[in-house]
Amino acid sequence: MTVSSVYPRHSSVDDGRLSVGGCDAVELAREFGTPAYVVAEDDLRDRARAFRDALAAAHDGPGSIVYASKAFPCSAALRLFADEGLGVDVASGGELHLALKAGFDPARIVLHGNAKSSAELAAGVIAGVGLIVIDGADAERLERIVPAGRRQRCLIRVVPGVEADTHESIMTGHAGSKFGLLPEEAAAVIARPRERIEIAGLHFHLGSQIFDGAPFAAAARTLAGLGSFPIYDLGGGMAVAYSRADRPPAPADWVRAVADAAHDALGSDCELLLEPGRALVANAGVTLYTVEDVKRSFVAVDGGMSDNLRPMLYGAVYEAEIADRVGDGELFQVVGKHCESTDVLVRDAWLRDPLPGDVLVTPATGAYGHAMANNYNGIPRPPVVFCQDGEARVVVRRETFEDLTARDA
């Protein structure tokens, strides 16, 4: 049976039974417990190569795919993307630490953040990161932090005033965004002479879950009005399929649309950086749960808002199926075990005869599940399991109850 596009490319359904990376989903649940994040390792590699090849085909000048690590800050995934030649976008001292530990060349690290501390800026400078993205007072702080005789290459994050067609909670390029500098503010930073920082280029990010490349053209024209620079970072935001009704663009089409916008407004000789995050990881992963109870229209599982917070934050839509009875059934709500009435993972799930003890799967959880996992109600965070060619390995272990008190003073 052909598996839906919301599942990893390296997954299959045989007689209603789901496998991921050649591993049977029910057997994975038995071996590693639930909830568990399960990732098809080859899917990550395939997507990294697709974006890398698409940029090489669409842009004649130098360029890089820079993984937005906040989507899935897992050391094993970071190592894999470093091996595939990607750069990495980090937005905190912790993400910088993870990227360095995973083996990224510091020169391929882009340090982001709208409220970077002096300590985080200093850590980036000491590590030798390739680019620091200026937002707010970063330029003045860096002039004090960068050692004499050195110059730190920087980008300025610009608010282009473009409203992408996406949810307001994941829209970042509009005039009301907390991120970046307005064009006139960016112009003032550019005009001021600097001893220890070099303004190497400009950056914007329009938001996430963007299906159409058209908004990038208007945003690129805003950057063009600020002068000519060697580097332009046009962010990420390519949409992914969270439900089988979604029709996101292919990486080649999305990259081509963004590159064309850059060429038209900024020229084709610049270095072009693109920052996909969820588009590299979301559909590579699924989450496995155990059904604990079925009552009326509710199917209650052993996880919830502690392992997938997105439905509660901004109504993100997911699908769900019984892992050994994949296919349409009756309509249920999949709810979590937490003491919140908003702890609803899937509002419209078509499940075939769900029973306590069944393994339930929610696809497209490779992005922002592990990243946003928390210990609400004292629930230990799930493991991350990589699957490839029928072999499974734990790359992040499950937390224990003892871990919940390990930091107590």
N, C-alpha and C positions, 0 to 999 in steps of 0.2 A: 504494500500500500504506500502511495506517495505521501510523505509527511508534509504538513502545512509549513508555509514559509516562516511562521513564527518560531519554529524549532530550529536547532542547529543544523547546518548543512550535512554534517556527519551524524545523522540520526535516521532511524527507520521505524516502521511499524509493520510487524508480522503477525497476522491473525489477531489484530487489535492490541498487540503488546509492544510498548515503546522501548527502543534501544537508543542510547546516546553514545557516540564514539565507539560503537560496537559492543557496548555494555548494557545488559538488560536493566531497565530502570527499577523494577521490583527487587531484583537481586542487589542492586546498589543500595537500596533502602535497607535491606536486611543486613548488609555488610557494614554500612557506615552509619546507620541510624537516620532519623529525620528530626527536624528539617535538615536538609543538606542542599548546598549549592553544587550543581553538577555542570561541568564545562567541557565541551568538545574541543580538545586542544588544537586539532588540525583546523577547526573552524577559525580560531584566532589567527593562525598563520595564513590561511586563505584570504581573510579580510585584510590583513596587513599588506599582503602582496598585491591584492587588487587595488588598494588605494595608492600604494607606491608606484605601481605600473601605470595607473591612470594619470597620476601627476606627471610622470615622465613623458607620457604620450600627449598631454594637453599643454605642457609648458616647456618651451625650448630652453629657457634660462635655468639657473640653479633653483632648487626647491627641496622641501622636506615635508614629510608627513610627521606631525608632532602629536603623539598620543596624549589626549586629555586624561590624565591618570586618575582624576577624581571619580571617573565613571566606574573603575574597578581597580583600586589600588592594592592589588594582590602581587606579592613579590614574584611568583611564578609567571604571571602574565607580563609583568614588567621585564623580566629577563627574556621572555620570548620575544617581545617587541624590540628590545635592544638588539637581540640576535638578528632580527629581521631588518635592521638598519633604520628604524624609526627614531625620531627624537621624542622628547617627553615634555609635557606641560605640567608643572607642579604649582600648587597654589597655597602652600604652607611650608613651614619648616619640617613638619612630619612627612609630607609628600616628597620634599627634597631628600630627606634621609632615606626614604624607601627607594627612590630612583637611584641614588648613589650606591646603596647596598645591592641593588639589582644589577649593577654593572654598567649603567649608562655613562658614556663619555660626558663629563661635565659640559663640554663645549656644545653638546646636543640637548642641553636642558634649558628650558624657558621658564623663568620664575615669574608667576602671575600673582594676583591678589589685590583686592581693593583696600585692604587695611593691613598691609605688611608691617610687622614690627621692625624696629631697628635691628633686633637680634636676627630676624629672618633675612633681612637684607645683608647683614654682615655674613651670615652663613653662606648665602649665595655667592658673595664676593670671594670669601675664603675658598670655597669649593671651585671657583673658576667657571661658574655657569656662563653659557654662551650669550644669553640675553636676559635682561631684567626688564619687565614691562612696567613702565611708570604709570602710576595711578595716584592721584592726590599729591601728597608732599614727598613722594619718593625721591624726586630729583634733588631736593635740598638735603635730604638725609644721606643720599649716596655721596654727595660732595664731601660730607664729613667722614663717611665710612671708608670709601675707596682709598687705599694707601697712596701717598705721594709717589708720582712717577708712573702710576697706572691709570688706565682709562677703561671704564666698564661700558660695554656696548649695551644700549637700551632701545626699547621700542616705547612709544607713547600709545596708551590705549585711548582711543577716540570714541566718543558717543556720536554715531552718525545720524541719529534722529530718525531711524528707520524702524517701523513697526512690522516685524515679521508675523506671518499668519501662524501663530502658535499660542499655547496657553500663557496667560499673563504671568504665571509664576516662573516660567522658564524663558521669558522674553528679556533680553539684556541690551538691545541696541537702541531702544527708544529714549526720548529725551528725559523721561522720569526715572531712568535706571540709576542704581547706586554705583554702577561701575563706570570707570573711565572719566575723561575730561571732555567738556564741550569743545567744539572746534576752536572757539576764540581762546579758551583756556590752554588748549594744546599749542596754539600759535604762540602764546606768551612763553611757554616752556621752550619751544623751539628757538625763539628769538634771543633768549638769554645766553650769553657766553658761558661755557662750562670748562673747568679744568680737568675734571676727573671722570666725567661721563661723556659718552658719544651717543648722540641721537642717530641711531642707524636706520630707523624706520618707524612705521606706524602700524597699529593693530586695531581691529575691531572684532567683536563677536556679537552676532545678532540674536542668539538664543538657541534653543534646542527644538528638536522635532520639526524641522523646516522641510517641507516637501518640495518647494519651488525655489529654484535658484535666482529668480528675478530680483528679490530684494538686495542681492549682493551688488548689482549694478549701481543702484542709487547710493549705497554705502561707499563703494569704491570711488565714486565721483566726489564724495565729501572728502575722502583722503587726498584726492588729487588737488583739491583746493588749498592744501597746506604745504605744497611744495613737492619736490622730487627727492626720493630717498632710495637707497639700494635694497632695502628689505621691506616687504609688506606681508603682514600676517592677517589673513582674512577669517581667522577663527574656524569653528566647526559648525555643528548643528544639524547635520544630515539626519533626516527622519529614519526611523526603523519601523518594522512591522510588530506592533504589540497585539494586533488581532488579525485574523485572516482577511478582514475587509480592508486593511491598510495596504496601500500601494506605494511604498517608498521608492525613490529613484535608485538606480544601480550606482555603485561608486564611480564608475567611468562617466556616467551622465552628470552626476552632481559635481564631480571635480571639473569636468569640461565647462559646465555653466559658470562655476566660480572663477576658473582660469580665464574664460572669455571676458568676464566682467573686469577682472584685473587688467587684462591686455587692453581693453577698450579705454579704460580710464587712466591706467598707470603705466602702460607700456609693457613690452614683453621681455625686456632685458633684466628686470628686477629679480631678486631672490624671493620666491613665493613660498610662504609657509601656510599649511592648513592643519587644523587641530581637531580631527574627529575623535570622539570619545565613545559614546554609546553605540555609534555605527560600527565600531570595531568589536564590541563585546556583548551587546544586549542579546542578540539572537544566538550567540554561542553558548548561552547558559540557560538552565532550567532550575527550578527549585522543587525538591521532592518533600512531600508531607505525608503523615499518616492521618487518616480519617479517624477521629475520636468519637464523633457522635453524629447522628442524622436525626433531625426532628423537623417536622413540617417542611418548609422550603429551605432549611439551613443545613449545610454540611460543615461541621466544625472540625478544624485541623489542629495539629500540635504546634503551629507557629502563628504568624500573623504580623502585626505591625512592628515587631522586634526584628523581623528578617526582611520585610518589604514595606517600607514606610510610604512609598510613593502614592498608593491609592488614597491614603489618609491625608497626605499633604496637599494634593491638588487633583484628586479624582482620576488618577491614572487608570487606564483600562487594561485588564489582562484577561486571558482565557485560562481555562483549567480543564483537565480530563483525568479520568481514572487510568493509571499507567498501564494496566493490562486489559482495559476495555476502551481503547481510544475510539472515539466516534460520537456522533450526536446521540443525545438521550433526552432526559427531562430537564427542565429549567430549575436551577438551585442557586442560592447564594453561598459562596464559600467564605466562611467567617473564621477569625482567629480565636485564640484562647485568652486574649488579654481583657482586662477589666475596663473596656471602653466600648460603647455602642458603635463607635466609628470604625472598629476593628473589622472591616470587611475587605477581604482580598479581591474577590471577584463578585460583582453584583449579578451578572448574567452568565452563568456557567451551565453548559449543556452536558450533563453527566449521565453515564449509563449505569443505572442501578447501584449508586454509591452505598457502601456498607462500612460500619466500623471495622478498622483494620486494613482497609484498602490503602494503597499508595496513590496519592493524588499529585499531579504535576502541574505546575504553572510555568509556561514557556516565557522566553524573552526577559528573563530576570538576571542576565549577565551584567547589566549596568545598574548601579545604584542599589542593589540588594545588599551585597557584602559591604559596599562603601558606607551605607547608612545604617547598618545593623546596630542594634542597641540592646541593653539589658533590662528593658522595661518589664516589670513584674518579676525581676530576678531570673529571667530566662537566659541561659548561656547562648552565646552566638554560635551559628552553625559552622560546620566545616566547609571547606572548598575542596572538591574532588575533581581532578582532571582525568578525562577518559580519552584513550587513543588506541585504535586497533584492538579493541576488546580488553585492554588492560586499564585498570583504574588505580589512581594513587592520590593520597591525601596531600595537598599542598598547603593547606591551612587546617590545623586540627580543631576539633570542636572544643569550645570552652567547657570547663568543669565548674561545679559549684565552688570549689576551692579558688578558682580564678576570680570569683566574684568578691572575695575578701582579700585577695593577694596584695592589693594596694593600701589596705587599711593600716593606719599608723598605730 
